[in-house]
Amino acid sequence: MPEITIYTNDGDCANGVAELNPFTVGDATNDWTLKFVNEDGNFYAPSGVTMRVGHTNGLPDGTYNNAFKWVDRADNESIGSIVVSSGVPTLSFNTNPAGGVVGTNGVYILRGPNLDGSINNVSLVDGGFGYSINKHGTGSYAAIYNKVKFISSGSGSGFVALGTIVEVYSGTSFSGYGYVSSVSLVSSGRDYSFGDQITDENQFNPNSSVAVRATLSFDVNAAKYEFPFMRGESGNNIIAATTLSPYSDGQVTNVTEYDHSTLVIRPETVATASLSQSGINWVGTMNPINSYVTERLKLRNSTQLDLQIRGDGRTLFQGQLTVLNKIA
């Protein structure tokens, strides 16, 4: 049966010593016995004994809207809200992280995007002027070549975009020059970085006195930060009750890439014992395993909870209870 022997001194507030075994999944939860020994080495019966497990500085039951922002390596933000009910945290986002969320009950993996360095969302900002229209043949058989090819500088490869040139009039006839009216992405490529530039590929006419290059805007699907991180916490209680750790799924360029995070949200109270006095001992029921602890055990196979025992109007012991998964 789960038995705890607590050694206390009159002058101690919280630092009594206790003898307790780890609690293993499947152990009895209805047969806890608390024994107390004072500084004279004698067993005694304190009054009003209570016992609970949870986390110091964990979150009490309640709703915590817009608790924090999770920022992935590409600078995408997701705003997380937390609800703690019966000692079990639940996380929700206004917009899920780009790679999705894995987990439940206070234990999660937040996945970032696949940062392959591709160039996306190419759009035309300024069509420029002075682009030449190539014509071959005469009359109704004339063929007009009005495409301009765009490439990107940098260490990446494979990016191609094509722009369509519209010729403009000069007086009563076509001028032979035009502007880029639209642009479309042919290949997004990969391995580009922030700061790379897009230029037209040698089809711009530099001899025109009114030559202006076209301007494009674009996004690079590449890392802006080294690790994902948390910011914009709604209070110190969120900082104290959450642990965010960079997580790698093994992708490697020149270094291991930590594109994802593990997140643990700790509740203040996991379980409270129902105790009654039996002679000089206190006995009762407490199950230290709820859905949150079950998820912690899936992650590590063992976890620790803060254990607090009070009596005689003071804290008689505060320490840790180790919880273990049963070996199958």
Secondary structure as the mmCIF struct_conf table of DSSP 4:
data_model
#
loop_
_struct_conf.conf_type_id
_struct_conf.id
_struct_conf.beg_label_comp_id
_struct_conf.beg_label_asym_id
_struct_conf.beg_label_seq_id
_struct_conf.end_label_comp_id
_struct_conf.end_label_asym_id
_struct_conf.end_label_seq_id
STRN STRN1 GLU A 3 TYR A 7
TURN_TY1_P TURN_TY1_P1 ASP A 10 GLY A 11
BEND BEND1 CYS A 13 ALA A 14
STRN STRN2 VAL A 17 GLU A 19
HELX_LH_PP_P HELX_LH_PP_P1 ASN A 21 PRO A 22
STRN STRN3 PHE A 23 THR A 24
TURN_TY1_P TURN_TY1_P2 VAL A 25 GLY A 26
BEND BEND2 ASP A 27 ASP A 27
BEND BEND3 THR A 29 ASN A 30
STRN STRN4 TRP A 32 VAL A 37
TURN_TY1_P TURN_TY1_P3 GLU A 39 ASP A 40
BEND BEND4 GLY A 41 GLY A 41
STRN STRN5 PHE A 43 TYR A 44
BEND BEND5 SER A 47 GLY A 48
STRN STRN6 THR A 50 GLY A 54
TURN_TY1_P TURN_TY1_P4 THR A 56 ASN A 57
STRN STRN7 LEU A 59 LEU A 59
HELX_LH_PP_P HELX_LH_PP_P2 PRO A 60 PRO A 60
BEND BEND6 ASP A 61 ASP A 61
STRN STRN8 GLY A 62 VAL A 71
TURN_TY1_P TURN_TY1_P5 ARG A 73 ALA A 74
STRN STRN9 GLU A 77 SER A 85
TURN_TY1_P TURN_TY1_P6 SER A 86 GLY A 87
STRN STRN10 VAL A 88 PHE A 93
BEND BEND7 ASN A 94 THR A 95
TURN_TY1_P TURN_TY1_P7 ALA A 98 GLY A 99
STRN STRN11 VAL A 101 THR A 104
TURN_TY1_P TURN_TY1_P8 ASN A 105 GLY A 106
STRN STRN12 VAL A 107 LEU A 110
STRN STRN13 SER A 118 ASP A 126
STRN STRN14 PHE A 129 PHE A 129
STRN STRN15 TYR A 131 SER A 132
STRN STRN16 ASN A 134 HIS A 136
BEND BEND8 GLY A 137 THR A 138
HELX_RH_3T_P HELX_RH_3T_P1 GLY A 139 TYR A 141
STRN STRN17 ALA A 143 TYR A 145
STRN STRN18 LYS A 147 SER A 152
BEND BEND9 GLY A 154 SER A 155
STRN STRN19 SER A 157 SER A 170
TURN_TY1_P TURN_TY1_P9 GLY A 171 THR A 172
STRN STRN20 SER A 173 ARG A 190
TURN_TY1_P TURN_TY1_P10 PHE A 194 GLY A 195
STRN STRN21 ILE A 198 ASP A 200
BEND BEND10 ASN A 202 ASN A 202
STRN STRN22 PHE A 204 PHE A 204
TURN_TY1_P TURN_TY1_P11 PRO A 206 ASN A 207
TURN_TY1_P TURN_TY1_P12 SER A 209 VAL A 210
STRN STRN23 VAL A 212 VAL A 212
STRN STRN24 THR A 215 ASN A 221
BEND BEND11 ALA A 222 ALA A 222
BEND BEND12 LYS A 224 PHE A 227
STRN STRN25 PHE A 229 ARG A 231
BEND BEND13 SER A 234 GLY A 235
HELX_RH_AL_P HELX_RH_AL_P1 ASN A 236 ALA A 241
STRN STRN26 THR A 242 TYR A 247
BEND BEND14 GLY A 250 GLY A 250
STRN STRN27 VAL A 252 VAL A 252
BEND BEND15 THR A 253 VAL A 255
STRN STRN28 THR A 256 THR A 256
STRN STRN29 HIS A 260 ILE A 265
STRN STRN30 PRO A 267 PRO A 267
BEND BEND16 GLU A 268 GLU A 268
STRN STRN31 THR A 269 THR A 272
STRN STRN32 SER A 274 SER A 278
TURN_TY1_P TURN_TY1_P13 GLY A 279 ILE A 280
STRN STRN33 ASN A 281 THR A 285
HELX_RH_AL_P HELX_RH_AL_P2 SER A 291 ARG A 300
BEND BEND17 ASN A 301 ASN A 301
STRN STRN34 SER A 302 GLY A 311
TURN_TY1_P TURN_TY1_P14 ASP A 312 GLY A 313
STRN STRN35 ARG A 314 LEU A 324
HELX_LH_PP_P HELX_LH_PP_P3 ASN A 325 ILE A 327
#
